[in-house]
Amino acid sequence: MLVQDPDLAELIGTNAIPPGSFYLTTVSGSALAATGVVLAISPALEKTGLAEWLAAPGRHSLSLYALHILLGMGTLEAIGRLDGSLSPTQIFGYSLGFCALSMVMGWVWNIFAKRGPLEALMRWSTD
């Protein structure tokens, strides 16, 4: 540990819970980098037809976020793997799996409905 004071370590730590300033800076930078990459390759995605596969989860972002918390994190907690014992490679694998499942399920959901279930609920409640 770089900092010996536990209060200071919690404040400048990179743990997700509670999210400290360095964690927020790191994830914000990662999100901006991912957005930049997608924007840079979007012309190629349009030509190959992958743009629709990537757009489908974007139309259901609130539903997928809730599902990721309830199903993804809930499952990991239920099997006792949310205790910090996962390696970065395992975390990356779980993340890629959830992203792939989200793309497929988002595409399938788009066949039946224009919006995700929570997005439709929010739209209905504000009309």
TIMI-609001 format. One record per residue (C-alpha): z, y, x; residue in one letter. Coordinates in steps of 0.1 Angstrom, whole numbers, plus 5000, padded with zeros to 4 digits. Layout:
N
<site><up>Z</up><north>Y</north><east>X</east><aa>a</aa></site>
...
END
This chain:
127
<site><up>5000</up><north>5000</north><east>5000</east><aa>m</aa></site>
<site><up>4990</up><north>5034</north><east>5014</east><aa>l</aa></site>
<site><up>5017</up><north>5053</north><east>4996</east><aa>v</aa></site>
<site><up>5053</up><north>5042</north><east>4997</east><aa>q</aa></site>
<site><up>5066</up><north>5063</north><east>4967</east><aa>d</aa></site>
<site><up>5060</up><north>5042</north><east>4935</east><aa>p</aa></site>
<site><up>5056</up><north>5073</north><east>4913</east><aa>d</aa></site>
<site><up>5030</up><north>5088</north><east>4936</east><aa>l</aa></site>
<site><up>5012</up><north>5054</north><east>4939</east><aa>a</aa></site>
<site><up>5009</up><north>5052</north><east>4902</east><aa>e</aa></site>
<site><up>4996</up><north>5087</north><east>4900</east><aa>l</aa></site>
<site><up>4968</up><north>5083</north><east>4926</east><aa>i</aa></site>
<site><up>4962</up><north>5045</north><east>4920</east><aa>g</aa></site>
<site><up>4929</up><north>5030</north><east>4910</east><aa>t</aa></site>
<site><up>4943</up><north>5006</north><east>4884</east><aa>n</aa></site>
<site><up>4927</up><north>5006</north><east>4849</east><aa>a</aa></site>
<site><up>4961</up><north>5006</north><east>4832</east><aa>i</aa></site>
<site><up>4974</up><north>5033</north><east>4832</east><aa>p</aa></site>
<site><up>4941</up><north>5050</north><east>4842</east><aa>p</aa></site>
<site><up>4949</up><north>5074</north><east>4871</east><aa>g</aa></site>
<site><up>4927</up><north>5102</north><east>4883</east><aa>s</aa></site>
<site><up>4910</up><north>5082</north><east>4910</east><aa>f</aa></site>
<site><up>4902</up><north>5054</north><east>4885</east><aa>y</aa></site>
<site><up>4887</up><north>5080</north><east>4861</east><aa>l</aa></site>
<site><up>4867</up><north>5095</north><east>4890</east><aa>t</aa></site>
<site><up>4855</up><north>5061</north><east>4901</east><aa>t</aa></site>
<site><up>4844</up><north>5049</north><east>4867</east><aa>v</aa></site>
<site><up>4827</up><north>5082</north><east>4859</east><aa>s</aa></site>
<site><up>4807</up><north>5080</north><east>4891</east><aa>g</aa></site>
<site><up>4797</up><north>5044</north><east>4883</east><aa>s</aa></site>
<site><up>4786</up><north>5054</north><east>4848</east><aa>a</aa></site>
<site><up>4766</up><north>5083</north><east>4861</east><aa>l</aa></site>
<site><up>4750</up><north>5061</north><east>4888</east><aa>a</aa></site>
<site><up>4740</up><north>5035</north><east>4862</east><aa>a</aa></site>
<site><up>4726</up><north>5061</north><east>4839</east><aa>t</aa></site>
<site><up>4706</up><north>5075</north><east>4867</east><aa>g</aa></site>
<site><up>4691</up><north>5041</north><east>4877</east><aa>v</aa></site>
<site><up>4682</up><north>5034</north><east>4841</east><aa>v</aa></site>
<site><up>4665</up><north>5068</north><east>4837</east><aa>l</aa></site>
<site><up>4646</up><north>5063</north><east>4870</east><aa>a</aa></site>
<site><up>4633</up><north>5029</north><east>4859</east><aa>i</aa></site>
<site><up>4627</up><north>5037</north><east>4823</east><aa>s</aa></site>
<site><up>4589</up><north>5040</north><east>4826</east><aa>p</aa></site>
<site><up>4587</up><north>5005</north><east>4840</east><aa>a</aa></site>
<site><up>4610</up><north>4993</north><east>4813</east><aa>l</aa></site>
<site><up>4587</up><north>5007</north><east>4786</east><aa>e</aa></site>
<site><up>4557</up><north>4989</north><east>4801</east><aa>k</aa></site>
<site><up>4574</up><north>4955</north><east>4802</east><aa>t</aa></site>
<site><up>4590</up><north>4957</north><east>4768</east><aa>g</aa></site>
<site><up>4626</up><north>4955</north><east>4781</east><aa>l</aa></site>
<site><up>4634</up><north>4990</north><east>4768</east><aa>a</aa></site>
<site><up>4639</up><north>4976</north><east>4733</east><aa>e</aa></site>
<site><up>4663</up><north>4949</north><east>4746</east><aa>w</aa></site>
<site><up>4683</up><north>4976</north><east>4763</east><aa>l</aa></site>
<site><up>4682</up><north>5000</north><east>4734</east><aa>a</aa></site>
<site><up>4695</up><north>4975</north><east>4709</east><aa>a</aa></site>
<site><up>4731</up><north>4974</north><east>4723</east><aa>p</aa></site>
<site><up>4730</up><north>5012</north><east>4725</east><aa>g</aa></site>
<site><up>4726</up><north>5014</north><east>4687</east><aa>r</aa></site>
<site><up>4758</up><north>4993</north><east>4684</east><aa>h</aa></site>
<site><up>4779</up><north>5009</north><east>4711</east><aa>s</aa></site>
<site><up>4811</up><north>5014</north><east>4690</east><aa>l</aa></site>
<site><up>4809</up><north>4979</north><east>4676</east><aa>s</aa></site>
<site><up>4803</up><north>4964</north><east>4710</east><aa>l</aa></site>
<site><up>4832</up><north>4984</north><east>4725</east><aa>y</aa></site>
<site><up>4856</up><north>4971</north><east>4698</east><aa>a</aa></site>
<site><up>4843</up><north>4936</north><east>4703</east><aa>l</aa></site>
<site><up>4847</up><north>4939</north><east>4741</east><aa>h</aa></site>
<site><up>4883</up><north>4949</north><east>4736</east><aa>i</aa></site>
<site><up>4892</up><north>4924</north><east>4709</east><aa>l</aa></site>
<site><up>4871</up><north>4894</north><east>4719</east><aa>l</aa></site>
<site><up>4865</up><north>4899</north><east>4756</east><aa>g</aa></site>
<site><up>4899</up><north>4912</north><east>4767</east><aa>m</aa></site>
<site><up>4917</up><north>4892</north><east>4740</east><aa>g</aa></site>
<site><up>4901</up><north>4860</north><east>4752</east><aa>t</aa></site>
<site><up>4910</up><north>4867</north><east>4788</east><aa>l</aa></site>
<site><up>4946</up><north>4875</north><east>4778</east><aa>e</aa></site>
<site><up>4948</up><north>4844</north><east>4756</east><aa>a</aa></site>
<site><up>4938</up><north>4821</north><east>4785</east><aa>i</aa></site>
<site><up>4961</up><north>4840</north><east>4809</east><aa>g</aa></site>
<site><up>4934</up><north>4855</north><east>4831</east><aa>r</aa></site>
<site><up>4942</up><north>4891</north><east>4825</east><aa>l</aa></site>
<site><up>4970</up><north>4891</north><east>4850</east><aa>d</aa></site>
<site><up>4950</up><north>4903</north><east>4880</east><aa>g</aa></site>
<site><up>4941</up><north>4868</north><east>4892</east><aa>s</aa></site>
<site><up>4904</up><north>4872</north><east>4887</east><aa>l</aa></site>
<site><up>4883</up><north>4879</north><east>4918</east><aa>s</aa></site>
<site><up>4857</up><north>4908</north><east>4917</east><aa>p</aa></site>
<site><up>4829</up><north>4882</north><east>4916</east><aa>t</aa></site>
<site><up>4845</up><north>4865</north><east>4885</east><aa>q</aa></site>
<site><up>4849</up><north>4899</north><east>4868</east><aa>i</aa></site>
<site><up>4813</up><north>4908</north><east>4876</east><aa>f</aa></site>
<site><up>4802</up><north>4874</north><east>4862</east><aa>g</aa></site>
<site><up>4822</up><north>4879</north><east>4830</east><aa>y</aa></site>
<site><up>4808</up><north>4915</north><east>4827</east><aa>s</aa></site>
<site><up>4772</up><north>4903</north><east>4831</east><aa>l</aa></site>
<site><up>4777</up><north>4876</north><east>4806</east><aa>g</aa></site>
<site><up>4791</up><north>4900</north><east>4780</east><aa>f</aa></site>
<site><up>4762</up><north>4924</north><east>4787</east><aa>c</aa></site>
<site><up>4736</up><north>4897</north><east>4783</east><aa>a</aa></site>
<site><up>4753</up><north>4884</north><east>4751</east><aa>l</aa></site>
<site><up>4754</up><north>4920</north><east>4738</east><aa>s</aa></site>
<site><up>4717</up><north>4925</north><east>4744</east><aa>m</aa></site>
<site><up>4708</up><north>4894</north><east>4725</east><aa>v</aa></site>
<site><up>4732</up><north>4899</north><east>4697</east><aa>m</aa></site>
<site><up>4722</up><north>4936</north><east>4694</east><aa>g</aa></site>
<site><up>4685</up><north>4926</north><east>4692</east><aa>w</aa></site>
<site><up>4693</up><north>4899</north><east>4665</east><aa>v</aa></site>
<site><up>4714</up><north>4924</north><east>4645</east><aa>w</aa></site>
<site><up>4686</up><north>4949</north><east>4646</east><aa>n</aa></site>
<site><up>4665</up><north>4924</north><east>4627</east><aa>i</aa></site>
<site><up>4689</up><north>4926</north><east>4597</east><aa>f</aa></site>
<site><up>4704</up><north>4961</north><east>4599</east><aa>a</aa></site>
<site><up>4696</up><north>4994</north><east>4615</east><aa>k</aa></site>
<site><up>4731</up><north>5001</north><east>4627</east><aa>r</aa></site>
<site><up>4760</up><north>4981</north><east>4639</east><aa>g</aa></site>
<site><up>4789</up><north>4972</north><east>4615</east><aa>p</aa></site>
<site><up>4813</up><north>4999</north><east>4628</east><aa>l</aa></site>
<site><up>4785</up><north>5024</north><east>4631</east><aa>e</aa></site>
<site><up>4775</up><north>5017</north><east>4595</east><aa>a</aa></site>
<site><up>4811</up><north>5020</north><east>4583</east><aa>l</aa></site>
<site><up>4815</up><north>5053</north><east>4601</east><aa>m</aa></site>
<site><up>4782</up><north>5066</north><east>4586</east><aa>r</aa></site>
<site><up>4793</up><north>5054</north><east>4551</east><aa>w</aa></site>
<site><up>4827</up><north>5071</north><east>4554</east><aa>s</aa></site>
<site><up>4813</up><north>5104</north><east>4565</east><aa>t</aa></site>
<site><up>4785</up><north>5107</north><east>4539</east><aa>d</aa></site>
END
